[in-house]
């Protein structure tokens, strides 16, 4: 009998903690999150939320890499212990339609097994000259993994010099698992160098850099909880 009582107590506590977690998450989550679903359902009603590909905000070092709504920011948290490593930019179009461009000059690499991703080495950080950084672009394939990256950059491409504004591919919904798509968007991040000429693991937020000063936008999810960042100026 005492074991049954103990089990019931544990079950009740577990339900209480779970309910409390979801209530707190709902209460304290950024208001911006609600806009993501609204944009995906009705992008035509909210074009004022969209940033413009190749725009340069207030003479920012980087040009904006694609058209769309910046739904999730660097540092946003989707679960306990997780920090979003970059930006998720949702086009509001069908898969394979919205172009993706290079945000800055650099040397492009696409590893042999990368279906939806490319990475660009920037030898000298425009905000910290002499330090090497990397820009990463992904989800450029359809739900089955058929690539939307332009033919100019096939798998196995290595250290191809490109300039800001170069067409890289198109927004897709490949999640890494065929048949299990994500929403149609570009994930963009800035990755630190490992000190030996390569890039660190992008899956860990501590290996990435707050993109805010590179675009002159409030792109830090820890600091900007509710304001939709928008860049619609023209490229210089």
C-alpha positions as CSV (number, residue, x, y, z in Angstrom):
1,X,0.0,0.0,0.0
2,X,2.8,2.5,0.9
3,X,4.3,2.0,-2.6
4,X,1.0,2.8,-4.2
5,X,0.7,6.0,-2.2
6,X,4.3,6.9,-3.1
7,X,3.5,6.3,-6.7
8,X,0.4,8.5,-6.6
9,X,2.4,11.3,-4.9
10,X,5.1,11.1,-7.5
11,X,2.4,11.1,-10.3
12,X,0.6,14.1,-8.8
13,X,3.9,16.1,-8.4
14,X,4.9,15.2,-11.9
15,X,1.6,16.5,-13.3
16,X,1.8,19.7,-11.2
17,X,5.4,20.4,-12.4
18,X,4.5,19.7,-16.0
19,X,1.5,22.0,-15.8
20,X,3.5,24.7,-14.1
21,X,6.2,24.5,-16.8
22,X,3.7,25.0,-19.6
23,X,1.9,27.8,-17.8
24,X,5.2,29.6,-17.1
25,X,6.4,29.0,-20.7
26,X,3.2,30.5,-22.1
27,X,3.3,33.4,-19.7
28,X,6.9,34.4,-20.2
29,X,7.6,33.4,-23.8
30,X,8.3,36.4,-26.1
31,X,5.2,37.9,-27.8
32,X,7.2,37.6,-31.0
33,X,6.7,33.8,-31.0
34,X,3.0,34.2,-31.7
35,X,3.7,36.2,-34.8
36,X,5.5,33.2,-36.4
37,X,2.4,31.2,-36.7
38,X,0.4,34.2,-37.9
39,X,3.0,34.9,-40.6
40,X,3.1,31.2,-41.8
41,X,-0.7,31.1,-42.0
42,X,-1.2,34.6,-43.6
43,X,2.0,36.2,-44.8
44,X,0.1,38.3,-47.3
45,X,-1.6,40.2,-44.4
46,X,1.7,41.1,-42.7
47,X,4.2,42.2,-45.3
48,X,5.2,45.1,-43.1
49,X,7.0,42.5,-40.9
50,X,9.2,41.3,-43.8
51,X,12.8,42.2,-44.3
52,X,14.2,42.7,-47.8
53,X,17.0,40.6,-49.4
54,X,20.2,42.6,-50.1
55,X,19.1,45.4,-47.8
56,X,21.7,47.1,-45.8
57,X,20.4,48.7,-42.6
58,X,22.1,51.9,-41.5
59,X,25.4,50.9,-43.4
60,X,25.5,47.5,-41.6
61,X,28.6,45.3,-42.5
62,X,26.3,42.5,-43.8
63,X,23.5,42.7,-46.4
64,X,20.3,40.8,-45.5
65,X,20.5,37.3,-47.0
66,X,16.9,36.7,-48.0
67,X,13.3,38.0,-48.1
68,X,11.1,37.2,-45.1
69,X,10.0,37.6,-41.5
70,X,12.7,37.1,-38.9
71,X,10.7,34.8,-36.7
72,X,13.4,33.4,-34.3
73,X,16.4,35.3,-33.1
74,X,19.9,34.4,-31.8
75,X,19.5,33.3,-28.2
76,X,15.8,32.4,-28.3
77,X,15.0,29.4,-26.2
78,X,12.6,26.6,-27.3
79,X,13.3,24.3,-24.4
80,X,15.2,24.3,-21.2
81,X,19.0,24.5,-21.7
82,X,18.7,25.4,-25.4
83,X,19.7,28.6,-27.1
84,X,19.0,29.2,-30.8
85,X,22.3,29.6,-32.6
86,X,21.2,32.1,-35.3
87,X,18.2,33.5,-37.2
88,X,15.2,31.8,-38.8
89,X,13.9,33.9,-41.7
90,X,10.5,32.7,-43.0
91,X,9.7,33.6,-46.6
92,X,5.9,33.0,-46.6
93,X,6.3,31.4,-50.1
94,X,6.4,27.8,-51.4
95,X,9.6,25.8,-51.0
96,X,12.3,26.5,-53.6
97,X,11.0,30.0,-54.5
98,X,12.7,32.6,-52.3
99,X,16.3,33.4,-53.1
100,X,19.2,33.2,-50.6
101,X,22.2,35.5,-51.0
102,X,25.6,35.8,-49.5
103,X,25.6,38.4,-46.7
104,X,29.3,39.2,-47.0
105,X,32.4,38.5,-49.2
106,X,34.2,35.2,-48.4
107,X,35.2,31.7,-49.4
108,X,32.4,29.2,-49.9
109,X,32.6,25.6,-48.9
110,X,29.9,22.9,-49.3
111,X,30.9,19.5,-47.8
112,X,30.2,16.4,-49.8
113,X,27.3,15.3,-47.7
114,X,25.6,18.7,-47.4
115,X,22.3,18.6,-49.2
116,X,20.9,21.9,-47.9
117,X,23.8,23.8,-46.4
118,X,26.8,25.9,-47.3
119,X,29.3,27.8,-45.1
120,X,31.4,30.9,-46.0
121,X,34.7,31.7,-44.5
122,X,35.3,35.4,-43.8
123,X,39.1,35.8,-43.2
124,X,38.8,39.2,-41.5
125,X,35.7,40.0,-39.3
126,X,34.5,43.4,-40.4
127,X,33.8,44.3,-36.7
128,X,36.9,42.7,-35.4
129,X,39.6,42.9,-38.1
130,X,42.1,40.0,-38.1
131,X,39.7,37.5,-36.5
132,X,38.3,34.9,-38.8
133,X,34.5,34.0,-38.7
134,X,32.1,31.9,-40.8
135,X,28.6,32.4,-42.0
136,X,26.3,29.4,-42.3
137,X,23.2,29.0,-44.4
138,X,20.9,25.9,-44.2
139,X,17.4,24.4,-45.1
140,X,18.1,25.0,-48.8
141,X,16.5,21.8,-50.0
142,X,13.0,20.3,-50.3
143,X,11.5,18.0,-47.7
144,X,13.1,15.0,-49.3
145,X,16.6,16.5,-49.4
146,X,16.6,17.6,-53.1
147,X,18.9,20.5,-53.0
148,X,18.0,24.1,-53.9
149,X,21.6,25.3,-53.8
150,X,22.6,26.7,-57.2
151,X,24.6,24.4,-59.6
152,X,27.6,26.6,-59.3
153,X,28.2,25.2,-55.8
154,X,27.9,21.4,-56.0
155,X,28.7,19.0,-53.1
156,X,32.4,19.0,-52.5
157,X,32.9,22.7,-53.4
158,X,35.8,24.1,-51.5
159,X,37.1,27.7,-50.9
160,X,35.3,29.3,-53.8
161,X,35.6,33.1,-53.5
162,X,32.2,34.9,-53.7
163,X,31.1,38.5,-53.1
164,X,28.2,39.8,-51.0
165,X,24.9,39.4,-52.9
166,X,26.0,36.2,-54.7
167,X,23.0,33.9,-55.2
168,X,23.5,30.8,-53.1
169,X,20.2,29.0,-53.5
170,X,16.6,29.1,-52.3
171,X,14.7,28.7,-49.1
172,X,13.4,25.1,-48.4
173,X,12.1,22.9,-45.7
174,X,14.6,20.1,-45.3
175,X,15.0,19.2,-41.7
176,X,17.8,16.7,-42.1
177,X,15.3,13.8,-42.0
178,X,13.7,13.0,-45.3
179,X,9.9,13.2,-45.2
180,X,9.9,15.2,-41.9
181,X,9.9,18.8,-43.1
182,X,10.5,21.9,-41.1
183,X,8.8,25.2,-41.9
184,X,10.1,26.9,-45.1
185,X,12.8,29.3,-44.0
186,X,16.5,30.1,-44.0
187,X,18.6,29.4,-40.9
188,X,21.5,31.8,-40.8
189,X,24.2,31.9,-38.2
190,X,27.7,33.4,-37.6
191,X,30.2,30.8,-36.3
192,X,33.4,31.3,-34.5
193,X,36.7,30.0,-35.9
194,X,38.4,27.1,-34.0
195,X,41.7,28.9,-34.1
196,X,43.1,26.3,-36.5
197,X,41.4,27.5,-39.6
198,X,38.1,25.6,-39.4
199,X,34.7,26.3,-37.9
200,X,33.3,25.2,-34.5
201,X,30.2,23.1,-34.1
202,X,27.2,25.4,-35.0
203,X,24.8,23.3,-32.9
204,X,26.2,24.9,-29.7
205,X,25.2,28.5,-29.2
206,X,28.5,29.3,-27.4
207,X,30.2,28.6,-30.8
208,X,28.1,31.3,-32.5
209,X,28.0,35.1,-32.5
210,X,25.2,37.5,-31.9
211,X,24.4,38.8,-35.4
212,X,22.9,42.1,-34.2
213,X,25.8,44.4,-34.9
214,X,26.4,42.8,-38.3
215,X,22.9,43.8,-39.5
216,X,22.4,46.8,-37.2
217,X,19.2,45.1,-35.9
218,X,18.0,43.9,-32.5
219,X,18.6,40.2,-33.2
220,X,19.4,39.0,-29.7
221,X,16.4,37.0,-28.4
222,X,17.6,37.4,-24.8
223,X,17.5,41.2,-25.1
224,X,14.7,41.6,-27.7
225,X,11.7,39.6,-26.5
226,X,8.8,41.3,-28.4
227,X,9.9,43.7,-31.1
228,X,9.9,42.4,-34.7
229,X,13.3,43.4,-36.3
230,X,12.8,44.7,-39.8
231,X,15.3,45.8,-42.4
232,X,14.0,47.2,-45.7
233,X,16.6,49.7,-46.8
234,X,18.4,49.3,-50.2
235,X,21.8,47.9,-50.7
236,X,24.5,50.5,-51.0
